[in-house]
Amino acid sequence: MDYRNWYCVQVAAGCEKKSRADLLARKEVLGDRSIINVEDPEVTELVVDKTGKRKAVKRKILPGYILVQVNKEIIENEDGSTTKVFPAVSQETIRYTSNVIGFAGSNRNKPYAMKPHEVKNIFERVDDAHVEVKMNVLTQYQEGDILDVVSGPFSGHKTEVIGLQGDKITGQIDMFGRQVPVELTKDQVYKS
């Protein structure tokens, strides 16, 4: 993936997906070939709800912003040298998309390119988080594993798996200096 020529664009709160879709549609209608990619980076997290169920939830990495990759235009100067500039057509396409406030930075009308290492860090968070959560949701437990209890009356304790039967996990919890046998479901535990 090319981490160069990415720009951060501020959009109305909660309108990241709509702004991304609108910008891609405007790009197609206007025939703007300079806009290469538009992203709304999200990270997938494992969340335990009030009932103790585990589920994967997507969370915005940059709430209120989208990332746009734009190829710079090469302009020939009078002396024969060339310079790369942000295309004016692309700037108008982005600025006049609904729910777009402007470019991130001190001047909302002037685009500032993000540093490649910043963009790389953002996209690495997206990829790694998804794989980690997927692995945790599909984890198969084995005897001897130490698990965190995330819901139920033993929430906050650690348990050692001593037996498995279908969806049930038999474990031992250390309470008041004694080993107490417990029976838990896969939704009640988390392998850290």
N, C-alpha and C positions, 0 to 999 in steps of 0.2 A: 504494500500500500504506500502511496506517495503522501508524505506528511507535509508537503510544501504548499503554499498558496491557500491556506485555510483562513477564513475570516469568521469572527464571532458576531452574530447579528442578534440584537435584542428584540424580543417579541412580547406581546401582551401576556400577562401571567395566565397559565393554563391553556394557552393557544399554540403550543409548540407543534403538535401534530398537524393542526389545521394550517398553520403558517407554512410548514414544510410542504404539505400537499398543494397549497395555493401557489407557492413559489415554483414548484416543479411544473404545475399546470401553466403558469405565466411563461416560464422558460420555453415550453413546447409551443405555445400559441405565438409568442413573439419571435421564435426561432433563435434564441440566444444560445450560441455555441460556446461561449466563454464559461458559463456556469457548468461545471463538471459534475459536482456532487452536492447534495444537501442532506445533512444528518441531524437527527435529534437523539443524541446519545443517552442510552438508558442502561442502568445496571440492575441485574436481577438479584434480589435478596431473599433469604429464607426467613419467613415471619411466622410466629406462633400467635394465633388469634386467641380471644378470650375463652373459647371452648377447648383450647389445647390442640387444635388442628394445625398442622404445618402446611404452608403453601408458599410457592414462589411468587414474589411480587416485583413488578418493574418500578424502578424509581429513577427519576431524571438525574443525570449527573450535573447538568447545567440548567436548573429550572429558570425559565424566562429567556432562554437563548437557544438558537440553533446554529449549527456550523455549516458554512458554505465554502466549497472549494471553487475557486475561480482562476482560470488561466489568464495571465497578464497579456496585454496587447503590446506588441513591439512597434514603437514609433521611431521613424527616422528623423533626426535633427537636421538643421540647415548645414551643419559642418560635416555631415555624413555619418556621424556616430548614431548609435541606436540606444533607446531607453525603453524599459518595460514599465507600463503604467496600468492601473486598474481600468478596465473598459468602462466608458461612460454609460453605454447601453446597459451593461450588467448592473451598474450602480443604480440606474433608474428602475430596472426590473426588480431589484431587491427592495429598494426604498418604497416603491409604490405598491408593494404586495400588502394585502389586508393584514392587519394586526402586527405589522412590522413597525417598531419604534425607531430603529436606526442601528448603526454599527456600534459595537462596544468600544468604548474609549471616551476621551474628553470631548471630541467633536463627533456627534452622531452622523454627520453627513460624510465624514472622511473614513474610508476603510483602513484598518491597521491589520497587517498580516500577523497571525499567531506564529510563535516560534515552533519549528518542527518537533522539538522535544516535548513541548506542551501538548500538541495534538497527539503525539505518539502515546503519551501517558494516559490521555483520555480514552483513546481507542483500546489500549491494553486493559484498562479497567473494565470495559464493556465485555470483552472476550473472556477474560479470566473469571469474572464473577459468574457468568452464565454457566460455565463448565463446573465450577465449584458447587453451586446450588443444585444443579442437576445431579451431581454425584451424591450429595447429601440426601436428597429426596429419595433416590433409588438405592441407598446403602443397604447392603445385606449385613446383618449383625452376626457375630460369631461368639461362641463361648469364650469368656475371658475378657471381652471388650469392656472398657469403662465408658459409660454413657452419662450424659447430663439429663436429669429428669426436668422437663420444661413445663409440664402441666400435671394437674391432679394433686392429691393430698401430699405427695412427696416432692413437690416442685422445689427446685433449688438444691436437691441432693444429687450425689453421684451414685450410680449403681453399677455393680459388676454383673455381667451376664453369666448365669449359670445354666440356663436352659432355654431352648426355643421350641415353640409349638405353633406353627402357622403364623398368625398375626400377634400372638402373645409372647412376651419375653418374661422369663422368670429371672429375677435378680436378687442381689443382696444389697441393703443399704445400711450404712453405719449410723445408728441412732443411739444416743446416750451410752456410747461405748460398747454396744452390742451389735451383732450382725442380725438384721431383721429381713426375713424373706418377703419379697414383693412380687406382684404380677402386674405387668404394664403392657400397654399396646405400643406399636411402632410410632403412633402419633404423639405419644407422651415423652419420647426420648429423642435425644439429638446427639449424634456422634461428632465430637469436636476434634 
